[in-house]
Amino acid sequence: MHCVKQSASCADMEHRGQWILTDDCKMPELAYLVLVVNAVLISVCFLFSYHAVELMRAGTDPTTACKKAITRIRKYFPQFFGAMICANITGGYGAACNKVPGFSQFNFMVYNAQLKSPLQAMVDCI
């Protein structure tokens, strides 16, 4: 049985992002737990949604705000699997995702108030 290990700290982010596969895992649930903990750490350490909101508040369009937030995470975790959708108060929206093997486009749904119906949109990952 294999187990994934990684430290759980926001400190020293330059050395994070390396997954270690070992054979000494006693509980298979630990690998899942480590993945969940690291997803939370990425959210907390980078505050990517807050970063995108602050960029839009400063006048950046939603697509660019999403791309900048994803790029900020990619600097430390180049192989992370994730995407985000940004929307502003004027009805503008955008999305971005990190390109990894098997994930090169991101499909999402938005509601179009003028058409009064949902609209499927897609972006190419960066």
C-alpha positions as MATLAB code, in Angstrom:
seq = 'MHCVKQSASCADMEHRGQWILTDDCKMPELAYLVLVVNAVLISVCFLFSYHAVELMRAGTDPTTACKKAITRIRKYFPQFFGAMICANITGGYGAACNKVPGFSQFNFMVYNAQLKSPLQAMVDCI';
ca = [
       0.000    0.000    0.000;
       1.260    3.489   -0.789;
       0.753    6.648    1.196;
       1.132   10.294    0.199;
       2.961   12.511    2.685;
       3.573   16.236    2.770;
       4.105   18.820    5.473;
       1.148   20.964    6.524;
       2.374   24.518    6.940;
       2.169   27.815    5.103;
       5.728   28.627    6.175;
       8.562   28.196    3.706;
       6.328   27.783    0.642;
       9.374   27.629   -1.648;
      10.019   24.032   -0.550;
       6.451   22.757   -0.618;
       4.626   20.985   -3.391;
       6.682   17.808   -3.433;
       4.538   14.730   -2.829;
       6.315   11.754   -1.300;
       5.006    8.254   -2.060;
       5.954    5.716    0.596;
       5.102    2.133    1.515;
       4.835    2.660    5.265;
       1.285    4.005    5.412;
      -0.798    2.304    8.077;
      -4.147    3.888    7.175;
      -5.361    4.292    3.559;
      -7.541    7.213    4.696;
      -4.399    9.188    5.484;
      -3.616    9.774    1.799;
      -7.085   11.288    1.271;
      -6.763   13.349    4.443;
      -3.420   14.748    3.319;
      -4.947   15.784   -0.009;
      -7.852   17.525    1.760;
      -5.553   19.262    4.242;
      -3.330   20.507    1.422;
      -6.340   21.797   -0.534;
      -7.327   23.771    2.553;
      -3.758   25.002    2.992;
      -3.669   26.244   -0.600;
      -6.894   28.156    0.072;
      -5.644   29.614    3.337;
      -2.054   30.319    2.320;
      -2.884   31.984   -0.965;
      -6.382   33.371   -0.287;
      -6.880   33.200   -4.033;
     -10.549   34.190   -3.957;
      -9.753   37.231   -1.805;
      -6.904   38.117   -4.159;
      -9.238   37.943   -7.177;
     -11.892   40.076   -5.437;
      -9.330   42.724   -4.532;
      -8.045   42.784   -8.123;
     -11.600   43.264   -9.446;
     -12.241   45.949   -6.832;
      -9.197   47.775   -8.231;
     -10.683   47.600  -11.745;
      -9.292   44.355  -13.155;
     -11.705   42.375  -15.324;
     -12.873   39.005  -13.907;
     -10.950   36.825  -16.369;
      -7.652   38.565  -15.660;
      -8.317   38.452  -11.907;
      -8.879   34.684  -12.080;
      -5.740   34.153  -14.165;
      -3.605   36.173  -11.757;
      -4.946   34.226   -8.772;
      -4.265   30.862  -10.462;
      -0.791   32.029  -11.521;
      -0.032   32.963   -7.927;
      -0.692   29.364   -6.840;
       1.161   27.865   -9.835;
       4.356   29.570   -8.712;
       4.565   27.150   -5.776;
       2.343   24.258   -6.932;
       2.822   23.923  -10.712;
       0.874   20.645  -10.880;
      -2.114   21.594   -8.707;
      -5.533   20.595  -10.024;
      -7.927   23.514   -9.765;
     -10.049   26.215  -11.343;
     -11.955   29.293  -10.256;
     -14.802   31.464  -11.490;
     -14.891   35.221  -10.870;
     -17.877   37.544  -11.201;
     -18.158   41.263  -10.586;
     -21.074   43.489   -9.567;
     -21.725   44.659  -13.132;
     -22.478   41.135  -14.386;
     -19.068   40.451  -15.882;
     -17.591   37.014  -15.336;
     -14.507   35.026  -16.151;
     -12.718   31.850  -15.188;
      -9.280   30.316  -15.179;
      -7.791   26.901  -14.487;
      -4.371   25.349  -14.124;
      -3.378   23.177  -17.064;
      -2.325   19.677  -16.011;
      -2.447   16.367  -17.901;
      -6.085   15.504  -18.556;
      -7.357   18.972  -17.605;
      -6.820   21.519  -20.375;
     -10.252   23.189  -20.438;
     -12.758   24.186  -17.781;
     -16.511   24.197  -18.442;
     -18.828   26.153  -16.168;
     -22.361   27.545  -16.094;
     -23.449   31.160  -15.622;
     -26.885   32.718  -15.594;
     -27.559   35.292  -18.302;
     -30.086   37.788  -16.939;
     -30.825   39.238  -20.404;
     -31.691   35.834  -21.870;
     -33.180   34.664  -18.570;
     -31.451   31.330  -18.943;
     -28.217   29.586  -17.963;
     -25.290   29.665  -20.363;
     -22.487   27.134  -20.605;
     -19.058   28.707  -20.962;
     -15.577   27.245  -21.379;
     -12.034   28.515  -20.895;
      -8.680   27.048  -21.893;
      -6.446   26.410  -18.917;
      -3.246   28.420  -18.469;
];
